[in-house]
Amino acid sequence: MREKLKEFAKNSSVKNSAILMVGTGISQIIPVLFSPFLARIYSPGSFGDLAIFVAISVISAIIATGLYEYAIVLPKEDTDALHIVCIIVVLAVVFSLISLVSILILRSFKEINTFYLYLPFSIFCTVTFNILSSWYNRYKLYKQLNVLRIMQTVLIVGGSFFFYKNTNGLIYGYLLGGIFSLLIFFILFVNKLKDINVDLLKTNAIEYKKFPLVIMPSSVINTFSSYAPVFFIKNYFSSHTLGSYSMSARVLTAPVSVISTAIGQVYFKNISDYHNEDKEQLLKKHFFSTLKILSFLSLLIFLPLFFLGEDLMLLVFGSKWGEAGKYVEIIALSSMIKFIVSPLSMLLIVKKQLNKVARWQTMYFFTTITIFFIGSFYSITNLLWFYVIHETILYVIYYFIIYSSFDKVKK
């Protein structure tokens, strides 16, 4: 047993996963820890502006690059990987310039917030971070990737405190984190991108065209689905309401992103091993044991938030966040089942039943858009209840889709 544990600990994949888990956990915990302090400095409206700014930046960065950054890790030759980086930079520069021109034209016809002018720069900074993540992953430089993530988070939080006197201080803090990624990108690639061959650019663009043509559209759909509440609440309600929702979502997603993800990664490793060793009964047993653990933790975390969300938000975040507390109490119900089901869905990847995942994601996208369109004619409270019912139903369906992958288990 000890030998197996030693062998497991020495496994490079396990070590790398552990390193990434630590870095990801720290970078996700830092904003949560400082949120109560920032919430007393900034209004819900400021958090609402940040939510829409980040949502547009993230989705636009996916479109801007066509997800070519995913291809960076694939080529055997480093030269090809470098040319893919160049392709991404060219696409991102063009997209950012088009975005800037579009915003300036829109601004001449309609009054819009000043922070939208920073979007093109934010999009490019987001792209450079994604490039660095893939580049470090290619060379298994996971410690450097952790430093990048943690430093970026520290600068975002630190910048938010530094610019506290400005209503757009949260956005400036976010941009400061982006500037850090941009500087690291230039330091790393400024000399490497000098020797670029046009023919190799064309060759690699064609070789990995499946990323912009096939993978990017589905990725945009999935990402937009997750940000749908942000866009609809911003459009049909107000920045203040969006900020309250954004803070409630931040509070509720923190356990999912840290605890549930950590359990999910260990679960993924274990079921992968059982599946590869054709130990389907053990796989099924581990599935249900993980289900019980997640269910227990979910009740432990989210039931108090369902009953005491408003009181806890007022106590921790201050008097401005009573509305967010009411949203926490509502959304806690759907967060419970998301916390349980999301990690379990790794079973479909292990079983290579990705077509089931794709069908569910497509259904989820269209039903989410429909729910928010209909809900926008009602109050924000009713809209959130519609959303919670939708999430609960869809994730229950997802659970049974996951469970159905056991149909082929050998008796």
C-alpha positions in Angstrom: 0.0 0.0 0.0 2.8 2.4 0.9 4.6 1.6 -2.3 1.4 2.4 -4.3 1.0 5.7 -2.4 4.6 6.6 -3.1 4.2 5.7 -6.8 1.0 7.8 -6.9 2.8 10.8 -5.3 5.7 10.5 -7.7 3.3 10.5 -10.7 4.1 13.6 -12.8 0.4 14.0 -13.8 -0.6 14.0 -10.1 2.1 16.5 -9.2 1.2 18.8 -12.0 -2.5 18.6 -11.2 -1.7 19.4 -7.5 0.4 22.4 -8.5 -2.3 23.8 -10.7 -5.0 23.1 -8.1 -3.0 25.2 -5.5 -2.5 28.1 -7.9 -6.1 28.0 -9.1 -7.4 27.8 -5.6 -5.3 30.7 -4.3 -6.2 32.9 -7.3 -9.9 32.2 -6.8 -9.9 32.6 -3.0 -8.2 36.0 -3.0 -11.1 37.9 -4.6 -13.6 36.2 -2.3 -11.6 37.0 0.8 -11.3 40.7 -0.1 -14.9 41.0 -1.4 -16.3 42.1 2.0 -13.9 45.1 2.1 -14.4 46.1 -1.6 -18.2 45.8 -1.1 -18.0 48.5 1.6 -16.0 50.8 -0.8 -17.9 50.4 -4.0 -21.6 50.5 -4.8 -23.5 47.6 -6.3 -23.6 49.7 -9.5 -19.8 49.6 -9.7 -19.9 45.8 -9.4 -22.5 45.7 -12.1 -20.3 47.6 -14.5 -17.4 45.3 -13.7 -19.6 42.2 -14.4 -20.7 43.4 -17.9 -17.1 44.6 -18.7 -15.6 41.2 -17.8 -18.4 39.3 -19.6 -17.8 41.2 -22.9 -14.0 40.9 -22.6 -14.1 37.1 -22.0 -16.5 36.3 -24.8 -14.9 38.7 -27.3 -11.4 37.2 -26.6 -12.8 33.8 -27.6 -14.2 35.2 -30.9 -11.0 37.3 -31.5 -8.6 34.4 -31.6 -10.9 31.6 -32.9 -9.5 29.6 -29.9 -6.2 29.1 -31.8 -4.6 29.3 -28.4 -5.8 25.7 -27.8 -3.6 24.6 -30.7 -0.4 26.0 -29.1 0.2 22.8 -27.1 -0.3 20.5 -30.1 2.6 20.9 -32.7 5.7 18.8 -32.3 7.9 21.7 -33.5 8.3 24.8 -31.3 8.5 26.8 -34.5 5.0 25.9 -35.4 3.7 26.7 -31.9 5.4 30.1 -32.1 3.7 30.8 -35.5 0.3 29.9 -33.9 1.1 32.6 -31.3 1.7 35.0 -34.1 -1.6 34.1 -35.8 -3.4 34.8 -32.5 -1.7 38.1 -32.1 -2.6 39.3 -35.6 -6.3 38.2 -35.2 -6.5 39.8 -31.7 -5.0 43.1 -32.9 -7.4 43.3 -35.9 -10.4 42.4 -33.7 -9.4 44.9 -31.0 -9.0 47.7 -33.6 -12.4 46.8 -35.2 -13.9 46.9 -31.7 -12.5 50.3 -31.0 -13.8 51.8 -34.2 -17.2 50.2 -33.6 -17.4 51.7 -30.0 -16.3 55.1 -31.3 -19.0 55.0 -34.0 -21.6 53.8 -31.5 -20.6 56.6 -29.1 -21.3 59.2 -31.7 -24.9 58.1 -32.0 -25.6 57.0 -28.4 -24.4 58.0 -25.0 -22.5 55.0 -23.4 -20.4 54.7 -20.3 -16.7 55.7 -20.7 -15.4 52.3 -19.5 -16.6 50.7 -22.8 -13.6 52.6 -24.5 -11.3 50.3 -22.5 -12.8 47.1 -23.9 -10.5 46.7 -26.9 -7.5 46.9 -24.6 -9.0 44.5 -22.2 -9.8 42.0 -24.9 -6.2 42.0 -26.1 -4.9 41.6 -22.5 -7.3 38.7 -22.0 -5.9 37.1 -25.2 -2.3 37.5 -24.0 -3.2 35.8 -20.7 -4.8 32.9 -22.7 -1.7 32.6 -24.9 0.6 32.6 -21.8 -1.5 29.9 -20.2 -1.3 27.6 -23.2 2.4 28.4 -23.7 3.3 27.5 -20.1 1.1 24.4 -20.4 3.0 23.3 -23.5 6.3 23.4 -21.7 4.8 22.1 -18.4 5.8 25.4 -16.7 3.1 25.0 -14.1 4.8 27.0 -11.3 5.2 29.9 -13.7 1.5 29.6 -14.7 0.5 29.7 -11.0 2.7 32.8 -10.4 1.0 34.5 -13.4 -2.5 33.7 -12.1 -1.8 34.7 -8.6 0.0 37.9 -9.4 -2.7 38.9 -11.8 -5.3 38.3 -9.1 -3.3 40.2 -6.5 -2.9 43.2 -8.9 -6.7 43.2 -9.7 -7.6 43.3 -6.1 -4.8 45.7 -5.2 -5.7 48.0 -8.1 -9.4 48.0 -7.0 -8.3 49.3 -3.6 -5.9 51.8 -5.1 -8.5 53.3 -7.4 -11.2 53.3 -4.8 -12.0 57.0 -5.3 -13.1 56.4 -8.9 -16.5 54.9 -9.7 -14.7 52.7 -12.3 -12.0 51.7 -9.9 -13.0 48.0 -10.1 -12.6 48.1 -13.9 -9.2 49.9 -13.5 -8.1 47.1 -11.1 -9.2 44.5 -13.6 -7.2 46.3 -16.4 -4.2 46.5 -14.1 -4.2 42.7 -13.9 -4.4 42.6 -17.7 -1.5 44.9 -18.1 0.6 42.5 -16.0 -0.2 39.7 -18.5 0.6 42.0 -21.4 4.0 42.9 -20.0 4.9 39.3 -19.4 3.8 38.5 -22.9 6.0 41.1 -24.4 9.0 40.1 -22.3 8.5 36.5 -23.4 7.8 36.9 -27.1 9.1 40.3 -28.2 12.3 38.7 -29.6 10.8 35.4 -30.6 8.2 36.9 -33.0 10.8 38.6 -35.2 11.6 35.6 -37.3 8.2 34.7 -38.7 7.6 32.9 -42.0 4.4 33.9 -43.9 4.1 30.4 -45.4 4.3 28.8 -42.0 1.6 31.2 -40.8 -0.7 30.0 -43.6 0.2 26.4 -43.0 -0.6 26.4 -39.3 -3.7 28.5 -39.8 -5.1 25.8 -42.2 -3.8 22.9 -40.1 -5.7 24.0 -37.0 -8.7 25.5 -38.7 -11.0 23.2 -36.7 -10.6 25.5 -33.7 -12.2 28.6 -35.2 -14.6 26.7 -37.4 -15.8 23.9 -35.1 -14.7 24.4 -31.5 -15.0 28.2 -31.2 -18.8 28.4 -31.9 -19.7 25.9 -29.3 -17.3 27.6 -26.8 -19.0 30.9 -27.4 -22.4 29.4 -26.9 -21.3 27.8 -23.6 -19.6 30.9 -22.3 -22.6 33.1 -23.3 -24.9 30.7 -21.5 -22.9 31.3 -18.3 -23.0 35.0 -18.7 -26.6 35.3 -19.9 -27.8 36.6 -16.6 -25.3 39.4 -16.8 -26.4 40.6 -20.2 -30.1 40.3 -19.6 -30.1 41.9 -16.2 -27.9 44.8 -17.5 -30.2 45.3 -20.5 -33.6 45.1 -18.8 -32.9 46.3 -15.3 -29.9 48.4 -14.0 -26.3 48.3 -13.1 -27.2 48.4 -9.4 -29.4 45.3 -9.8 -26.7 43.6 -11.9 -24.1 44.4 -9.2 -26.3 42.9 -6.5 -26.7 39.8 -8.6 -23.0 39.7 -9.5 -22.1 39.7 -5.8 -24.6 37.0 -4.9 -23.2 34.9 -7.8 -19.6 35.5 -6.5 -20.6 34.3 -3.0 -22.4 31.2 -4.4 -19.8 30.2 -7.0 -16.8 30.4 -4.6 -17.6 27.0 -3.0 -18.2 25.5 -6.4 -15.0 26.8 -7.9 -12.8 25.7 -5.0 -14.3 22.8 -3.1 -16.4 21.1 -5.8 -13.6 21.5 -8.5 -11.0 20.0 -6.1 -13.2 17.0 -5.4 -14.0 16.7 -9.1 -10.4 16.6 -10.1 -9.6 13.7 -7.7 -12.9 12.0 -8.8 -11.9 12.4 -12.5 -8.5 10.8 -11.8 -10.0 7.8 -10.0 -12.8 7.0 -12.4 -10.3 7.3 -15.3 -8.1 4.7 -13.7 -11.1 2.4 -12.9 -12.4 2.7 -16.5 -8.9 2.1 -18.0 -8.5 -1.0 -15.8 -12.1 -2.2 -16.8 -13.2 -2.1 -13.2 -16.7 -0.8 -13.9 -18.3 -1.9 -10.7 -15.6 0.0 -8.7 -16.2 3.0 -11.0 -19.9 2.9 -10.2 -19.2 2.6 -6.5 -16.9 5.6 -6.6 -19.5 7.6 -8.5 -22.1 7.1 -5.7 -19.6 7.7 -2.9 -18.6 11.0 -4.5 -22.3 11.8 -5.0 -22.9 11.3 -1.3 -19.9 13.5 -0.3 -21.0 16.3 -2.7 -24.6 16.1 -1.5 -23.6 16.3 2.1 -21.3 19.3 1.5 -23.9 21.0 -0.7 -26.5 20.8 2.1 -23.9 22.0 4.6 -22.9 25.0 2.5 -26.1 26.1 0.7 -28.9 25.5 3.2 -27.7 28.2 5.7 -27.4 30.6 2.7 -31.0 29.7 1.7 -32.4 30.5 5.1 -29.9 33.2 6.3 -28.5 34.7 3.0 -29.8 38.2 3.5 -28.7 38.4 7.1 -25.2 37.0 6.3 -24.7 39.4 3.4 -25.7 42.4 5.5 -23.4 41.3 8.3 -20.4 40.5 6.1 -20.7 43.0 3.2 -22.6 45.9 4.8 -26.0 47.7 4.6 -25.8 48.2 0.8 -26.0 44.5 0.0 -29.4 43.5 1.4 -30.8 43.1 -2.1 -27.9 40.8 -3.0 -28.7 38.8 0.1 -32.2 38.2 -1.1 -30.8 37.0 -4.4 -28.4 34.6 -2.5 -31.4 33.0 -0.8 -33.1 32.4 -4.1 -30.1 31.2 -6.2 -28.8 29.0 -3.4 -31.3 26.3 -4.4 -30.0 25.9 -7.9 -26.4 26.2 -6.6 -27.0 23.1 -4.5 -27.6 20.9 -7.5 -24.9 22.5 -9.6 -22.4 21.8 -6.9 -23.3 18.1 -7.0 -23.8 17.5 -10.7 -21.0 19.5 -12.3 -18.1 17.4 -11.0 -20.0 14.1 -11.7 -20.3 15.0 -15.4 -16.6 14.0 -15.8 -17.9 10.5 -16.2 -19.2 11.4 -19.7 -15.7 12.4 -20.7 -14.2 9.2 -19.3 -16.8 7.2 -21.2 -16.2 9.3 -24.3 -19.9 10.2 -24.6 -19.2 13.8 -25.6 -22.2 13.8 -27.9 -24.5 13.7 -24.9 -22.6 16.6 -23.4 -23.0 18.6 -26.6 -26.7 17.9 -26.8 -27.3 19.0 -23.2 -25.2 22.1 -23.7 -27.2 23.1 -26.8 -30.5 22.5 -25.0 -29.1 24.5 -22.0 -28.2 27.4 -24.2 -31.5 27.8 -25.9 -33.6 27.2 -22.8 -31.5 29.7 -20.8 -32.0 32.4 -23.5 -35.7 31.7 -23.6 -36.1 31.8 -19.8 -34.3 35.2 -19.5 -36.2 36.7 -22.5 -39.6 35.7 -20.9 -38.4 36.6 -17.4 -37.3 40.1 -18.5 -41.0 41.1 -18.6 -41.3 40.4 -14.9 -39.6 41.7 -11.7 -36.0 40.7 -11.0 -37.2 38.4 -8.2 -39.5 36.5 -10.5 -36.8 36.3 -13.1 -34.4 34.7 -10.7 -37.1 32.2 -9.6 -37.6 31.3 -13.2 -33.9 30.9 -13.6 -33.6 28.7 -10.5 -36.4 26.4 -11.6 -34.8 26.2 -15.1 -31.3 25.4 -13.6 -32.7 22.8 -11.3 -34.7 21.0 -14.0 -31.8 21.2 -16.5 -29.2 19.9 -14.0 -31.6 17.0 -12.9 -31.8 16.1 -16.5 -28.0 16.3 -16.8 -27.6 14.0 -13.8 -29.8 11.3 -15.4 -27.9 11.7 -18.7 -24.7 11.1 -16.7 -26.2 8.1 -14.9 -27.4 6.7 -18.2 -23.7 6.1 -19.2 -23.7 3.1 -16.8 -26.2 1.3 -19.0 -23.3 -0.5 -20.7 -21.6 -1.6 -17.5 -20.7 -5.3 -17.6 -22.6 -7.4 -15.1 
